[in-house]
C-alpha cells in the first residue's frame, strides 16, 4: 500500500550518504516554459497549461500568442473590436476571441482565424451581396432559417436575368485562399419536426450553365461554369476559384459573381446563403463539417 501513495512526495537520490532532491517538471522556471511554448501549436499550449499553475501562468505570456496571431492581426481585429477593447485584451484572450466566428458590418459578415494556419476565414451573407432585382418581391424574397449562420437566405422564385455579386477588401495573412458560393436548390422548412424541401419552383438551371467569376486587385482571375444539378434540399458549395496573398501588409480587394443572364428562358427555385473565403488547407474542415 505504501508504494501506491509515494507519487505525491519528492523523490530523492542517495549519493555518498547525501540525499538530493530530484528535479521535477514543476521546477522548470516559468520563463523557460513560456519559451518552449512558443514552439508549440495553440492546442498543445492549452493542454500543457492544465499541468500546473506554473504552466498555466506561462501560457498567458503575451509574446507566445503574438507569435500565434497573424502578423497583421490588428487590422483584422479592428473589424470586430473597438480600440479600447483591443488595448484591454491579453493576446491570449484576443487569440481565443478571433479563433471563434465574429459578426461585423451589421451582422452581415463573419470572420475568424484558422487555429492551425493563423489565416483569415470569412463568410459573407446574402444580405451583403449585390443581387439584381432583390427588392422586387415578385422574384426574390428573404427567408428566415436556422440552416444559415446568418439566420436568413435569399430565395429566387423565378427570374430572367440572374446576377449575384459582391466584393471585399482587407489585409489577408499570406497564403492561398479559396472562394465558394453556398447555395441550395429548393427551399426547406420544418413540418411536425421534420425537414421538408419544396422543389416546385426549381427550373432553368439545367438549360444553360451558371458562370462563376473571381478577380483580385492584383489582377488574379478565375472563371468557371457549371450546371446547377445538385439534389434539391441539399446545401452545396460551388468553388469559384483560388487566389494567393504574398504580402500581408497590403490590402487585397476581391470581386466575385455568379450569373446566368441568358434571357431566352427563366430560372428559379434557388436559395443563396453566403460566400465563403477560406484558407485552401482549411476548406475540408469547414465545408466537410456542414
QUITA-V495690 format. One record per residue. PSI is psi in radians with two decimals (none if undefined). Layout:
PSI ; PSI
This chain:
-0.70 ; -0.59 ; -0.48 ; -0.24 ; 0.11 ; -0.20 ; -0.44 ; -0.09 ; 2.70 ; 2.56 ; 2.55 ; 2.58 ; 2.53 ; 2.12 ; 1.89 ; 0.80 ; 0.23 ; 2.21 ; 2.27 ; 2.48 ; 2.31 ; 2.40 ; 2.52 ; 2.92 ; -0.63 ; -0.16 ; -0.16 ; 2.26 ; 2.54 ; -0.71 ; -0.55 ; -0.71 ; -0.76 ; -0.70 ; -0.69 ; -0.69 ; -0.43 ; -0.36 ; -0.07 ; 2.81 ; 2.70 ; -0.77 ; -0.62 ; -0.67 ; -0.77 ; -0.62 ; -0.74 ; -0.59 ; -0.33 ; -0.18 ; -0.69 ; 3.00 ; -0.65 ; -0.80 ; -0.64 ; -0.75 ; -0.72 ; -0.63 ; -0.19 ; 0.02 ; 2.29 ; -0.67 ; -0.41 ; -0.88 ; -0.38 ; -0.60 ; -0.45 ; -0.46 ; 2.68 ; 2.64 ; -0.49 ; 0.60 ; -0.50 ; -0.72 ; -0.72 ; -0.82 ; -0.58 ; -0.28 ; -0.49 ; -0.25 ; 2.56 ; 2.94 ; -0.63 ; -0.76 ; -0.73 ; -0.69 ; -0.54 ; -0.51 ; 2.34 ; 2.68 ; -0.60 ; -0.77 ; -0.64 ; -0.75 ; -0.77 ; -0.72 ; -0.73 ; -0.37 ; -0.02 ; 2.65 ; 2.32 ; 2.13 ; 2.55 ; 3.12 ; 0.92 ; 0.41 ; 0.23 ; -0.09 ; 2.79 ; 2.43 ; 2.70 ; 2.91 ; 2.50 ; 2.21 ; -0.48 ; -0.66 ; -0.31 ; 0.22 ; 2.86 ; 2.44 ; 2.45 ; 2.56 ; 2.28 ; 2.13 ; 2.85 ; -0.50 ; -0.25 ; 0.09 ; 2.71 ; 1.99 ; 2.04 ; 2.17 ; 0.18 ; -0.48 ; -0.09 ; 1.85 ; -0.12 ; -0.43 ; -0.81 ; 2.70 ; 2.73 ; 2.17 ; 2.21 ; 2.43 ; 2.55 ; 0.13 ; -0.01 ; 2.46 ; -0.26 ; 0.07 ; 0.31 ; 2.52 ; 2.75 ; 2.32 ; 2.20 ; 2.11 ; -0.81 ; 2.38 ; 2.69 ; -0.82 ; 1.85 ; 2.04 ; 2.08 ; 2.28 ; 3.03 ; 3.04 ; 2.75 ; 2.59 ; 2.34 ; 2.91 ; 1.74 ; 2.45 ; 2.65 ; 2.54 ; -3.11 ; 2.32 ; 2.60 ; 2.50 ; 2.34 ; 2.56 ; 2.32 ; 1.95 ; 2.89 ; 2.34 ; 2.31 ; 2.88 ; 2.42 ; 2.73 ; 3.08 ; 2.37 ; 2.09 ; 0.66 ; -0.01 ; 2.47 ; 2.19 ; 2.70 ; 2.24 ; 1.97 ; 0.26 ; -0.45 ; -0.01 ; 2.07 ; 2.74 ; -0.25 ; -0.22 ; 0.03 ; -0.82 ; 2.57 ; 2.74 ; 2.45 ; 2.19 ; 2.38 ; 2.60 ; 2.35 ; 2.47 ; 2.89 ; -0.28 ; 0.46 ; 0.42 ; 2.45 ; 2.65 ; 2.42 ; 2.37 ; 2.77 ; 2.49 ; 2.70 ; 2.49 ; 1.71 ; 0.39 ; 2.83 ; 2.31 ; 2.44 ; 0.01 ; 2.21 ; 2.34 ; 2.62 ; 1.95 ; 2.09 ; 2.10 ; -0.76 ; 3.13 ; 2.73 ; 2.69 ; 2.50 ; 2.12 ; -0.43 ; 1.84 ; -0.13 ; 0.00 ; 2.33 ; 2.43 ; 2.11 ; 2.42 ; 2.31 ; 2.42 ; 2.70 ; 2.84 ; 2.02 ; 2.64 ; 1.62 ; 0.40 ; 1.91 ; 0.29 ; -0.15 ; 2.75 ; 2.86 ; 2.70 ; -3.08 ; 0.67 ; 2.35 ; 2.35 ; 2.07 ; -1.01 ; 3.09 ; 2.32 ; 2.39 ; 2.01 ; 2.61 ; 2.39 ; -0.65 ; -0.26 ; -0.06 ; -0.83 ; -0.61 ; -0.70 ; -0.92 ; -0.62 ; -0.39 ; -0.11 ; none
